[in-house]
Amino acid sequence: MRPVLFRLGDYAVSSFWLAAFAGFFAAFLVVRAQMRQRGMDLRLAYDMTLWAYIGGWVGARLFLIPTAWAQFTEDPLAFLTAASGWVWYGGLIGGGLAVTAWARRQGLALIDLADIAAPALAIGLGFGRIGCQLSGDGDYGLPTSLPWGMSYPDGVVPTNERVHPTPVYEMVVCFALFGWLWRRRRHSLPRGAQIGTYLMVAALTRFLIEFLRRNPHWLLGLSTAQWFSLAALLCGGALLARARVPAPAGQ
């Protein structure tokens, strides 16, 4: 693992932050391409991606604070900029709230923006998991004797045990999901179908992978991430069910 990819003088270039930037840029390109396809003002792509990034960054860190209060109070700035501890569901909620507020001010249909965001979310998280894998930030799983088990002796959160490389598992699903959503975008899909599909697949993936990770149980033998995943599954299912209902005549 390489938490630091290279150095520019005294500045260390983090593999996590480089992957995060790549994910942000890829997500922007995906959003812009879909807005072009829909005949929308391409300037909206810049604003939407920026608000999603800001809200996602804040949410991903804030949702970690309750479970790492001591580290936060010891050095808040270092905690907020660390290359570990980013919470997927916090980023999803924070980014979603920020884009919702922006969309309402612009008078834009939120469900259409959510469908545009779906493949962007998938590819963005895929790159993010590359960063988790390279940095060894503690997102890896439980010890395993399987032949593809890995150790992270030089990671941000090091371990010499061979463990499940859970970032790789999630990365593979994310890129496969992106490919599927990207192909489907050319079809005439009901509104909400893309974001509903993303939420269902991403949430189910995270729910199952959590059984291989080291996160503590929170309630009824499930981690906080699993409970949020169940909520996302319900939201995704509701969106897909709504998308299958024919619109009333005249709409």
C-alpha positions as CSV (number, residue, x, y, z in Angstrom):
1,M,0.0,0.0,0.0
2,R,1.1,3.6,-0.7
3,P,-0.6,6.2,1.5
4,V,1.9,8.7,-0.1
5,L,2.2,8.3,-3.8
6,F,5.1,10.8,-4.3
7,R,6.5,14.0,-2.9
8,L,6.7,17.5,-4.4
9,G,9.5,19.0,-2.3
10,D,8.3,18.9,1.2
11,Y,4.7,18.2,0.2
12,A,3.4,14.6,0.3
13,V,0.8,13.8,-2.4
14,S,-1.7,11.5,-0.7
15,S,-3.0,8.5,-2.7
16,F,-6.4,8.9,-1.0
17,W,-6.8,12.6,-1.9
18,L,-5.6,12.0,-5.4
19,A,-8.1,9.2,-5.9
20,A,-10.8,11.4,-4.3
21,F,-10.0,14.2,-6.8
22,A,-10.1,11.7,-9.7
23,G,-13.5,10.5,-8.5
24,F,-14.8,14.1,-8.2
25,F,-13.6,15.0,-11.7
26,A,-15.0,11.8,-13.2
27,A,-18.4,12.4,-11.5
28,F,-18.4,16.0,-12.9
29,L,-17.7,14.7,-16.4
30,V,-20.6,12.1,-16.1
31,V,-23.0,14.8,-14.8
32,R,-22.0,17.2,-17.6
33,A,-22.4,14.5,-20.3
34,Q,-25.9,13.7,-19.2
35,M,-26.9,17.3,-18.9
36,R,-25.7,17.8,-22.5
37,Q,-27.8,14.8,-23.6
38,R,-30.8,16.3,-21.9
39,G,-30.2,19.8,-23.5
40,M,-29.6,21.4,-20.1
41,D,-27.4,24.4,-19.4
42,L,-24.0,22.9,-18.9
43,R,-23.1,25.5,-16.3
44,L,-25.5,23.7,-14.0
45,A,-23.1,20.7,-14.0
46,Y,-20.4,22.8,-12.3
47,D,-22.7,24.1,-9.6
48,M,-24.4,20.8,-8.9
49,T,-21.1,18.9,-8.6
50,L,-19.6,21.6,-6.4
51,W,-22.5,21.6,-4.0
52,A,-22.5,17.8,-3.9
53,Y,-18.8,17.8,-3.1
54,I,-19.1,20.4,-0.3
55,G,-22.2,18.7,1.2
56,G,-20.7,15.3,0.8
57,W,-17.4,16.3,2.4
58,V,-19.2,17.9,5.4
59,G,-21.6,15.0,5.9
60,A,-18.9,12.3,5.5
61,R,-16.9,13.9,8.4
62,L,-19.8,15.0,10.6
63,F,-21.3,11.5,10.7
64,L,-18.0,10.2,12.0
65,I,-17.8,12.6,15.0
66,P,-20.2,10.8,17.3
67,T,-18.1,7.6,17.1
68,A,-14.7,9.3,17.3
69,W,-15.4,12.2,19.7
70,A,-12.1,11.9,21.5
71,Q,-10.0,12.1,18.3
72,F,-12.2,15.1,17.1
73,T,-11.8,17.1,20.3
74,E,-8.0,16.4,20.5
75,D,-7.3,18.0,17.1
76,P,-10.4,19.1,15.1
77,L,-8.6,20.3,12.0
78,A,-6.5,17.1,11.7
79,F,-9.6,15.0,12.2
80,L,-11.6,16.8,9.5
81,T,-8.8,16.5,6.9
82,A,-7.6,13.0,7.7
83,A,-7.3,10.4,4.9
84,S,-9.4,8.0,6.8
85,G,-12.7,7.7,8.5
86,W,-15.0,9.1,5.7
87,V,-18.5,7.8,6.1
88,W,-20.3,6.8,2.9
89,Y,-23.8,7.3,4.1
90,G,-22.9,10.7,5.7
91,G,-21.5,11.8,2.3
92,L,-24.6,10.6,0.5
93,I,-26.9,12.4,3.0
94,G,-24.8,15.6,3.1
95,G,-24.4,15.8,-0.6
96,G,-28.1,15.1,-1.2
97,L,-29.2,17.8,1.2
98,A,-26.8,20.4,-0.4
99,V,-28.0,19.6,-3.9
100,T,-31.6,19.7,-2.8
101,A,-31.2,23.2,-1.3
102,W,-29.4,24.3,-4.5
103,A,-32.0,22.7,-6.8
104,R,-34.9,24.4,-5.0
105,R,-33.3,27.8,-5.3
106,Q,-32.8,27.2,-9.1
107,G,-36.3,25.8,-9.6
108,L,-35.0,22.5,-10.9
109,A,-36.7,19.1,-10.7
110,L,-34.9,17.2,-8.0
111,I,-35.9,13.7,-9.3
112,D,-34.3,14.5,-12.6
113,L,-31.1,15.7,-11.0
114,A,-31.1,12.5,-8.8
115,D,-31.2,10.3,-11.9
116,I,-28.3,12.3,-13.4
117,A,-26.4,11.9,-10.2
118,A,-26.8,8.1,-10.0
119,P,-24.0,7.0,-12.4
120,A,-21.8,9.9,-11.1
121,L,-22.2,8.6,-7.5
122,A,-21.2,5.1,-8.6
123,I,-18.1,6.1,-10.4
124,G,-17.1,8.6,-7.7
125,L,-17.3,6.0,-5.0
126,G,-15.4,3.6,-7.1
127,F,-12.5,5.9,-7.3
128,G,-12.9,6.7,-3.6
129,R,-12.5,3.0,-2.8
130,I,-9.3,2.9,-4.9
131,G,-8.0,5.6,-2.5
132,C,-9.1,3.6,0.5
133,Q,-7.2,0.6,-0.8
134,L,-4.0,2.5,-1.6
135,S,-3.9,4.3,1.7
136,G,-4.9,1.4,3.9
137,D,-7.2,3.7,5.8
138,G,-8.8,1.0,7.9
139,D,-11.7,0.2,5.6
140,Y,-10.4,-3.3,5.1
141,G,-12.1,-6.2,6.6
142,L,-11.7,-9.1,9.0
143,P,-8.9,-11.6,9.0
144,T,-9.2,-14.2,6.2
145,S,-7.3,-17.3,4.9
146,L,-8.6,-16.8,1.4
147,P,-5.9,-16.5,-1.3
148,W,-6.7,-12.9,-2.1
149,G,-6.4,-11.7,1.5
150,M,-4.1,-8.8,1.9
151,S,-2.1,-7.1,4.7
152,Y,-1.6,-3.3,5.0
153,P,1.6,-3.0,7.0
154,D,2.3,0.5,5.6
155,G,-1.3,1.8,5.7
156,V,-2.6,4.8,7.5
157,V,-4.2,2.2,9.8
158,P,-1.6,-0.6,9.5
159,T,-2.1,-4.3,10.0
160,N,0.2,-7.3,9.3
161,E,-2.7,-9.7,9.3
162,R,-4.2,-10.9,6.0
163,V,-7.6,-9.4,5.8
164,H,-10.5,-9.1,3.4
165,P,-9.7,-6.2,0.9
166,T,-13.2,-4.9,1.2
167,P,-12.4,-1.6,-0.6
168,V,-11.6,-3.8,-3.7
169,Y,-14.9,-5.6,-3.4
170,E,-16.9,-2.4,-3.3
171,M,-14.8,-0.8,-6.0
172,V,-15.6,-3.7,-8.4
173,V,-19.3,-3.4,-7.7
174,C,-19.2,0.4,-8.1
175,F,-17.6,0.4,-11.5
176,A,-19.9,-2.4,-12.7
177,L,-22.9,-0.5,-11.4
178,F,-21.6,2.7,-13.2
179,G,-21.3,0.7,-16.5
180,W,-24.9,-0.5,-16.1
181,L,-26.4,2.9,-15.3
182,W,-24.3,4.5,-18.0
183,R,-25.7,2.2,-20.7
184,R,-29.3,2.6,-19.4
185,R,-29.2,6.4,-19.6
186,R,-29.9,6.2,-23.4
187,H,-33.1,4.4,-22.8
188,S,-36.4,6.1,-22.1
189,L,-36.6,5.3,-18.4
190,P,-39.2,6.4,-15.9
191,R,-38.2,9.3,-13.6
192,G,-36.5,7.9,-10.5
193,A,-35.5,4.6,-12.0
194,Q,-31.7,5.5,-12.2
195,I,-31.4,6.8,-8.6
196,G,-33.6,4.0,-7.3
197,T,-31.4,1.4,-8.9
198,Y,-28.3,3.0,-7.6
199,L,-29.6,3.2,-4.0
200,M,-30.8,-0.4,-4.1
201,V,-27.5,-1.9,-5.5
202,A,-25.1,0.4,-3.5
203,A,-27.0,-0.1,-0.2
204,L,-27.3,-3.9,-0.6
205,T,-23.6,-4.1,-1.4
206,R,-22.6,-2.1,1.6
207,F,-25.0,-4.1,3.9
208,L,-23.4,-7.4,2.8
209,I,-19.8,-6.1,2.9
210,E,-20.3,-4.9,6.4
211,F,-20.4,-8.5,7.6
212,L,-16.8,-8.8,6.5
213,R,-15.6,-5.5,8.0
214,R,-14.5,-4.5,11.5
215,N,-17.1,-2.0,12.4
216,P,-18.8,-2.5,15.8
217,H,-22.4,-3.5,16.1
218,W,-24.8,-0.8,17.0
219,L,-28.3,-2.3,17.3
220,L,-29.6,-5.8,16.9
221,G,-26.3,-7.1,15.8
222,L,-26.0,-4.7,12.9
223,S,-23.6,-1.7,12.4
224,T,-24.7,1.9,11.9
225,A,-23.7,1.5,8.2
226,Q,-26.0,-1.5,7.9
227,W,-29.0,0.4,9.4
228,F,-28.4,3.3,7.0
229,S,-28.1,0.8,4.2
230,L,-31.5,-0.6,5.1
231,A,-33.0,2.9,5.0
232,A,-31.4,3.5,1.6
233,L,-32.8,0.1,0.4
234,L,-36.2,1.2,1.4
235,C,-35.8,4.6,-0.3
236,G,-34.5,2.9,-3.5
237,G,-37.3,0.4,-3.5
238,A,-39.9,3.1,-3.1
239,L,-38.4,5.1,-6.0
240,L,-38.4,2.1,-8.2
241,A,-42.0,1.2,-7.3
242,R,-43.0,4.8,-8.0
243,A,-41.2,4.7,-11.3
244,R,-43.2,1.7,-12.4
245,V,-46.6,3.3,-11.7
246,P,-47.9,4.9,-15.0
247,A,-48.4,8.6,-14.8
248,P,-52.1,9.8,-14.9
249,A,-53.4,10.8,-18.3
250,G,-52.5,14.3,-19.3
251,Q,-49.3,14.4,-17.2
